[in-house]
Amino acid sequence: MFAKFRAFFLPALLALMVGGVAHADEVAPPVQVVRSLTESVMNAVRSDPTLKAGDQAKIEQLVETKVLPYLDFKRMTASAVGPAWRRATPQQREELQEQFKQLLIHTYSGAIGRIKNQQVQYLPLRAAPHATSVVVRTRVLDNGEQVQLDYRLLEQGKDWKISDVNVMGVWLVDNYRGVFAQEINGKGIDGLIGVLKQRNQELAKGGRQEP
């Protein structure tokens, strides 16, 4: 079950790190956020070969410093957990966010090793003036194939944060919500935390994982 949503998540993370960006003629602030994340991570990978080798400590540092600042991580976790988030204790919420973050880090281990010559094309932004929630649409070009990859961003003060990613028509947080709901319905919130911990331990022992 977790392997299924991991298979969706990996291409999304990979696309955040590919080079060869095709710039739009007019770059709106939300598009700048996605582009900045792409370039920031790619530059880090290019300058540190140990990242491509799968050094877990380096990867964790990369995610903490280069990726998480662009994500509305709390909102993503809360949305993935669904209604159960409201009844979770502060300690449970903290655990859920930590395990969700670790899952992201382990997925990066596989994605980093797959960086090659992909390109990202940004499509024109379709948003009403002063919109506070927008979708930045991109296409990842990989060996002649075109993969849909869209980002939902929310305005927070003067910043824009990524709150969800759509890979080939599937919004990832929605996908997680279904998976998490099954665990919560059967085992409760602590049960979900336990399953995430177990999965992260398996990924840590197994090194880089393929979907």
VENVEN-V957889 format. One record per residue. N is the residue number from 1. RES is the residue in three letters. BURIAL is 1 if it has 9 or more other ideal C-beta (glycine too) atoms within 8 Angstrom, else 0. D_CENTER is the distance of its C-alpha to the mean C-alpha in Angstrom with 1 decimal. Layout:
n->(N & N)
res->(RES & RES)
burial->(BURIAL & BURIAL)
d_center->(D_CENTER & D_CENTER)
This chain:
n->(1 & 2 & 3 & 4 & 5 & 6 & 7 & 8 & 9 & 10 & 11 & 12 & 13 & 14 & 15 & 16 & 17 & 18 & 19 & 20 & 21 & 22 & 23 & 24 & 25 & 26 & 27 & 28 & 29 & 30 & 31 & 32 & 33 & 34 & 35 & 36 & 37 & 38 & 39 & 40 & 41 & 42 & 43 & 44 & 45 & 46 & 47 & 48 & 49 & 50 & 51 & 52 & 53 & 54 & 55 & 56 & 57 & 58 & 59 & 60 & 61 & 62 & 63 & 64 & 65 & 66 & 67 & 68 & 69 & 70 & 71 & 72 & 73 & 74 & 75 & 76 & 77 & 78 & 79 & 80 & 81 & 82 & 83 & 84 & 85 & 86 & 87 & 88 & 89 & 90 & 91 & 92 & 93 & 94 & 95 & 96 & 97 & 98 & 99 & 100 & 101 & 102 & 103 & 104 & 105 & 106 & 107 & 108 & 109 & 110 & 111 & 112 & 113 & 114 & 115 & 116 & 117 & 118 & 119 & 120 & 121 & 122 & 123 & 124 & 125 & 126 & 127 & 128 & 129 & 130 & 131 & 132 & 133 & 134 & 135 & 136 & 137 & 138 & 139 & 140 & 141 & 142 & 143 & 144 & 145 & 146 & 147 & 148 & 149 & 150 & 151 & 152 & 153 & 154 & 155 & 156 & 157 & 158 & 159 & 160 & 161 & 162 & 163 & 164 & 165 & 166 & 167 & 168 & 169 & 170 & 171 & 172 & 173 & 174 & 175 & 176 & 177 & 178 & 179 & 180 & 181 & 182 & 183 & 184 & 185 & 186 & 187 & 188 & 189 & 190 & 191 & 192 & 193 & 194 & 195 & 196 & 197 & 198 & 199 & 200 & 201 & 202 & 203 & 204 & 205 & 206 & 207 & 208 & 209 & 210 & 211)
res->(MET & PHE & ALA & LYS & PHE & ARG & ALA & PHE & PHE & LEU & PRO & ALA & LEU & LEU & ALA & LEU & MET & VAL & GLY & GLY & VAL & ALA & HIS & ALA & ASP & GLU & VAL & ALA & PRO & PRO & VAL & GLN & VAL & VAL & ARG & SER & LEU & THR & GLU & SER & VAL & MET & ASN & ALA & VAL & ARG & SER & ASP & PRO & THR & LEU & LYS & ALA & GLY & ASP & GLN & ALA & LYS & ILE & GLU & GLN & LEU & VAL & GLU & THR & LYS & VAL & LEU & PRO & TYR & LEU & ASP & PHE & LYS & ARG & MET & THR & ALA & SER & ALA & VAL & GLY & PRO & ALA & TRP & ARG & ARG & ALA & THR & PRO & GLN & GLN & ARG & GLU & GLU & LEU & GLN & GLU & GLN & PHE & LYS & GLN & LEU & LEU & ILE & HIS & THR & TYR & SER & GLY & ALA & ILE & GLY & ARG & ILE & LYS & ASN & GLN & GLN & VAL & GLN & TYR & LEU & PRO & LEU & ARG & ALA & ALA & PRO & HIS & ALA & THR & SER & VAL & VAL & VAL & ARG & THR & ARG & VAL & LEU & ASP & ASN & GLY & GLU & GLN & VAL & GLN & LEU & ASP & TYR & ARG & LEU & LEU & GLU & GLN & GLY & LYS & ASP & TRP & LYS & ILE & SER & ASP & VAL & ASN & VAL & MET & GLY & VAL & TRP & LEU & VAL & ASP & ASN & TYR & ARG & GLY & VAL & PHE & ALA & GLN & GLU & ILE & ASN & GLY & LYS & GLY & ILE & ASP & GLY & LEU & ILE & GLY & VAL & LEU & LYS & GLN & ARG & ASN & GLN & GLU & LEU & ALA & LYS & GLY & GLY & ARG & GLN & GLU & PRO)
burial->(0 & 0 & 0 & 0 & 1 & 1 & 0 & 1 & 1 & 1 & 1 & 1 & 1 & 1 & 1 & 1 & 1 & 1 & 1 & 0 & 1 & 0 & 0 & 1 & 0 & 0 & 0 & 0 & 0 & 1 & 1 & 1 & 1 & 1 & 1 & 1 & 1 & 1 & 1 & 1 & 1 & 1 & 0 & 1 & 1 & 0 & 0 & 0 & 0 & 0 & 1 & 1 & 0 & 1 & 0 & 1 & 0 & 1 & 1 & 1 & 0 & 1 & 1 & 0 & 0 & 1 & 1 & 1 & 0 & 1 & 1 & 1 & 1 & 0 & 1 & 1 & 1 & 1 & 1 & 1 & 1 & 1 & 0 & 1 & 1 & 0 & 0 & 1 & 0 & 0 & 0 & 1 & 1 & 0 & 1 & 1 & 1 & 0 & 1 & 1 & 1 & 1 & 1 & 1 & 1 & 1 & 1 & 1 & 1 & 1 & 1 & 1 & 1 & 0 & 1 & 0 & 0 & 1 & 1 & 1 & 1 & 1 & 0 & 0 & 1 & 0 & 1 & 0 & 0 & 0 & 0 & 0 & 0 & 1 & 1 & 1 & 1 & 1 & 1 & 1 & 1 & 1 & 0 & 0 & 0 & 0 & 1 & 1 & 1 & 1 & 1 & 1 & 1 & 1 & 1 & 0 & 0 & 0 & 0 & 1 & 1 & 1 & 1 & 1 & 1 & 1 & 1 & 0 & 0 & 1 & 1 & 1 & 1 & 1 & 1 & 1 & 1 & 0 & 1 & 1 & 1 & 1 & 1 & 1 & 0 & 0 & 1 & 0 & 1 & 0 & 1 & 1 & 1 & 1 & 1 & 1 & 1 & 0 & 1 & 1 & 0 & 0 & 1 & 0 & 0 & 0 & 0 & 1 & 1 & 0 & 0)
d_center->(18.1 & 15.0 & 15.3 & 15.1 & 11.7 & 10.6 & 12.2 & 10.2 & 6.7 & 8.3 & 9.4 & 6.3 & 5.4 & 9.2 & 9.6 & 8.2 & 11.0 & 13.8 & 17.0 & 19.8 & 18.4 & 20.8 & 21.4 & 22.5 & 26.0 & 25.1 & 21.9 & 21.1 & 19.3 & 16.0 & 16.1 & 16.9 & 13.8 & 11.6 & 14.4 & 14.7 & 11.2 & 11.9 & 15.4 & 14.8 & 12.7 & 15.0 & 18.0 & 17.1 & 16.8 & 20.0 & 21.9 & 21.2 & 22.0 & 21.3 & 17.5 & 18.1 & 20.5 & 17.8 & 19.2 & 17.2 & 18.5 & 17.5 & 14.0 & 13.7 & 15.5 & 13.2 & 10.1 & 12.4 & 14.1 & 12.1 & 8.5 & 9.0 & 11.8 & 9.9 & 8.0 & 10.3 & 9.3 & 12.6 & 12.6 & 9.4 & 11.1 & 14.4 & 13.6 & 12.4 & 15.6 & 17.6 & 21.3 & 21.5 & 19.6 & 22.8 & 25.0 & 23.0 & 24.7 & 23.3 & 23.2 & 21.3 & 18.7 & 18.4 & 18.2 & 15.5 & 13.2 & 14.2 & 13.7 & 10.2 & 9.4 & 11.5 & 9.9 & 6.7 & 9.5 & 11.4 & 9.1 & 9.1 & 12.8 & 13.1 & 11.1 & 13.2 & 16.3 & 15.8 & 15.8 & 19.0 & 20.2 & 17.6 & 17.9 & 15.9 & 18.2 & 17.7 & 19.7 & 21.9 & 20.4 & 22.0 & 22.4 & 25.4 & 26.8 & 25.6 & 22.7 & 20.4 & 17.7 & 16.8 & 14.9 & 14.3 & 15.1 & 14.7 & 16.0 & 15.2 & 18.6 & 19.0 & 22.6 & 23.8 & 21.2 & 19.2 & 15.8 & 14.7 & 11.3 & 11.4 & 9.7 & 11.3 & 12.4 & 15.0 & 17.8 & 18.5 & 21.8 & 21.7 & 18.0 & 15.2 & 11.8 & 8.7 & 8.9 & 7.6 & 6.9 & 10.0 & 10.6 & 14.4 & 15.3 & 13.1 & 11.0 & 8.4 & 9.4 & 12.9 & 12.6 & 11.6 & 14.5 & 16.9 & 16.2 & 16.4 & 19.5 & 21.3 & 21.0 & 22.0 & 24.9 & 26.2 & 25.7 & 24.8 & 22.1 & 23.4 & 23.2 & 19.5 & 19.0 & 21.4 & 19.6 & 16.3 & 18.4 & 20.2 & 17.2 & 15.9 & 19.5 & 19.8 & 16.8 & 18.3 & 21.7 & 20.7 & 18.9 & 16.5 & 15.9 & 16.0 & 14.8)
